[in-house]
Amino acid sequence: MTEYGRGPGPEPWHPEDPQYGDQGWTGHEAQQGQMPYVGGPQQYQQQEPQPQQAYYAQQQGQYPQAQQMPYPQQQVPYPQHPQQHQQQHAQQQESYGGQGQVWDTGQGHYAQAPQAADPYAGADPYAQQQTSGYPGEAPDLYGTPEAFPPPRPPSMRHLDTEEQWQEEAGADEAADSFLAGGGSGGMDDDEGDDGDDGGRGGRRSGRSGGQPKKRSGMACLVAAVVIVGVLGGGGYYGYNYIKDKFGAAEDFAGAGIDETVDVEIPKGAGLGQMGRILKDAGVVASAQAFVDAANAAPDGKGKAIQPGIYPLKKKMSAASVVAVMTDPSKLRVITVTEGLRNAKVYAAIDEKLGKPAGTTQGIAKNEAKNLGLPAWANNDPKIMDPLEGFLLPARYDLTNESTPESLLKQMVKKSTDKYAELGVESKAKELGLSNPLQVITVASLVNAEGMNHDDFRKMADVVYNRLKKTNDVTNQKIEFDSTYNYIKNQSEINFNLKEAQAFDHPYNTHHVKGLPPGPIGNPGLEALTATLDPDRGGWMFFVSVDGKTTTFTKTYDEHLKLVAEFQERQKQKNGG
């Protein structure tokens, strides 16, 4: 930077400079010891401020005589180091006072004036002189301690700055780290000696035209670390993205380690959610591996995995997990099928919860009144099991908090809600029954003897017809084999009918009239709706000759023919 923060060029001085606007320096040069050109008719268009002639003469140490003629059209070089500015200032004052040549102020051209004697000849150039400018003009401001330094010719304004820059460049080179190479950031000495233009060119070449300044080694090291970090991080995430997108999913091998966990799959969970649950439990290595294995399972079993709790081992292969979860016996649920007796439900609960055999059955017997049964459920002291018919067929998911009591309460509530929905209480009388419990009892008989919904409706009609007081064929006896099997806790077709008819028991419909005291199983929804809406075809008898199809008849003779056919088929089946 030059004085007052300005660069080289013809711009005005800083406004606080007392010589602001001083453009006394001209670009003309004169030979050493000669006066500048004056008096000529030629006019010069101002390009840059030009120095005064006295300054040039003083710079060379010679003061020409007043009458000496100048050399025309010749120039002298700008001085190479500054001198006192007082002579210049005095001469400007005197020139403006009309005693000599009129100097260019940047507003006009040189004007002809008579050649005056040099007022500085023989005088001490360093002595302070009175100015003879405009009347009342203030004294020289450059002579006071508070004065700004005197202005310098444009060609010299870059010298100190150039040297300063060269020193700074040298300091920067010394501060370069071991990573920087050699070379100079400065300029040659002769690059700054071409006048004002050369000074500018030298200044540019010194800062930007030569070799660039070397960067700090620490900055280079930090930049290298940042670049390596960015590239390394990008490569790492890019690799993981490609691996996750196109690579095989991470998976364990084998059937897992000897550490079992119970994993609960909620209702409505898809394969993706199942995979995430299994991964969080430490069972599979990745959710995607489980999804792939489930989709690859044969017969679409992997897409039909049921909700519930599965006992699984940690670190299992996805294929092993799918194999376990597609096996119904591995699922921690209790499934009550249509017509299933309570005795089998109790045994299943004990097994799933790890309880001793008979635990759940004992609770059902001793706590029946506290498990939520409706008031009409237990109105006969001959009932073998108060909960029979109230464990509605459905799937019941087990949790880690499940107990025999909690499961029985859940099943009883589900049954009670369903019976209320179907209107069992209100329809009992319409069907000719004594109470709602008999509706459930008829439904349990229908479910035990029938094969399908069509069979159920005809079977219900058989029950209602045999209960009629006008029934003189069976004498109001139901005569269902299923009741005898219930007493014996068996499911036999071939048993001694005469023994069954002679066996005295409230539930044995071959021996007693009417319905048993309570249900003999847990009827499903189809059996229940069929019981509430029977066929009404007047059916009295039925038999399944082949064990698959049930044939219904209205007369006893038709029935005897079918019974004979059934017995012959059974004899051939048993080998004689």
MORAUR-V885286 format. One record per backbone hydrogen bond with DSSP energy under -0.5 kcal/mol. NH is the residue of the N-H (numbers start at 1). CO is the residue of the C=O. Records with the same first field share a line. If there is no record, write none. Layout:
# MORAUR-V885286
NH = CO ; CO
This chain:
# MORAUR-V885286
2 = 6
5 = 2
6 = 3
17 = 14
20 = 17
22 = 19
23 = 21
26 = 49 ; 50
27 = 48
30 = 75
34 = 31
45 = 43
47 = 48
50 = 23 ; 25
51 = 25 ; 26
56 = 52
57 = 53
58 = 54
59 = 55
60 = 56
61 = 57 ; 58
62 = 57
64 = 62
68 = 65
71 = 35
74 = 71
89 = 85
90 = 86
91 = 87
92 = 88
93 = 89
94 = 90
95 = 91
96 = 92
97 = 93
98 = 95
99 = 94
103 = 101
111 = 102
119 = 117
121 = 118
123 = 120
125 = 123
127 = 124
137 = 134
143 = 140
144 = 141
147 = 144
156 = 153
157 = 153 ; 154
159 = 156
160 = 156
162 = 158
163 = 159
164 = 160
165 = 161
166 = 162
167 = 163
168 = 164
169 = 165
170 = 166
171 = 167
172 = 168
173 = 169
174 = 170
175 = 171
176 = 172 ; 173
177 = 215
180 = 177
191 = 188
192 = 189
193 = 190
198 = 194
199 = 195
200 = 196
201 = 197
202 = 198
203 = 199
204 = 200
205 = 201
206 = 202
207 = 203
208 = 204
209 = 204
210 = 205
211 = 184
220 = 216
221 = 217
222 = 218
223 = 219
224 = 220
225 = 221
226 = 222
227 = 223
228 = 224
229 = 225
230 = 226
231 = 227
232 = 228
233 = 229
234 = 230
235 = 231
236 = 232
237 = 233
238 = 234
239 = 235
240 = 236
241 = 237
242 = 238
243 = 239
244 = 240
245 = 241
246 = 242
247 = 242 ; 243
252 = 316
257 = 314
259 = 257
261 = 312
263 = 261 ; 310
264 = 262
265 = 263 ; 308
266 = 264
269 = 266
274 = 270
275 = 271
276 = 272
277 = 273
278 = 274
279 = 275
280 = 276
281 = 277
282 = 279
283 = 278
284 = 278
290 = 286
291 = 287
292 = 288
293 = 289
294 = 290
295 = 291
296 = 292
297 = 293 ; 294
300 = 297
301 = 298
303 = 300
304 = 301
305 = 302
308 = 265
309 = 332
310 = 263 ; 308
311 = 330
312 = 261 ; 310
314 = 259
315 = 282
316 = 283
317 = 254
321 = 317
322 = 318
323 = 319
324 = 320
325 = 321
326 = 322
327 = 324
328 = 326
330 = 327
331 = 327 ; 328
332 = 309
333 = 331
334 = 396
335 = 333
336 = 334 ; 394
337 = 335
339 = 522
340 = 337
344 = 341
345 = 341
346 = 342
347 = 343
348 = 344
349 = 345
350 = 346
351 = 347
352 = 348
353 = 349
354 = 350 ; 351
355 = 350
359 = 356
362 = 358
363 = 359
364 = 360
365 = 361
366 = 362
367 = 363
370 = 367
371 = 368
373 = 368
377 = 374
383 = 380
388 = 385
390 = 387
392 = 390 ; 411
396 = 334
397 = 395
398 = 332
402 = 399
407 = 403
408 = 404
409 = 405
410 = 406
411 = 407
412 = 408
413 = 409
414 = 410
415 = 411
416 = 412
417 = 413
418 = 414
419 = 415
420 = 416
421 = 417
422 = 418
423 = 419
424 = 419
427 = 423
428 = 424 ; 425
431 = 427
432 = 429
433 = 428
438 = 435
439 = 435 ; 436
440 = 436
441 = 437
442 = 438
443 = 439
444 = 440
445 = 441
446 = 442
447 = 443
448 = 444
449 = 445
450 = 446
456 = 452
457 = 453
458 = 454
459 = 455
460 = 456
461 = 457
462 = 458
463 = 459
464 = 460
465 = 461
466 = 462
467 = 463
468 = 465
471 = 468
472 = 470
477 = 474
479 = 509
483 = 480
484 = 480
485 = 481
486 = 482
487 = 483
488 = 484
489 = 485
490 = 485
495 = 493
497 = 495
500 = 496
501 = 497
502 = 498
503 = 499 ; 500
504 = 502
505 = 503
508 = 505
509 = 507
511 = 508
512 = 508
514 = 476
522 = 340
523 = 521
528 = 524
529 = 525
530 = 526
531 = 527
532 = 528
533 = 529
535 = 457
540 = 553
541 = 553
543 = 551
545 = 543
551 = 543
553 = 541
559 = 555
560 = 556
561 = 557
562 = 558
563 = 559
564 = 560
565 = 561
566 = 562
567 = 563
568 = 564
569 = 565
570 = 566
571 = 567
572 = 568
573 = 569
574 = 570
575 = 572
576 = 571
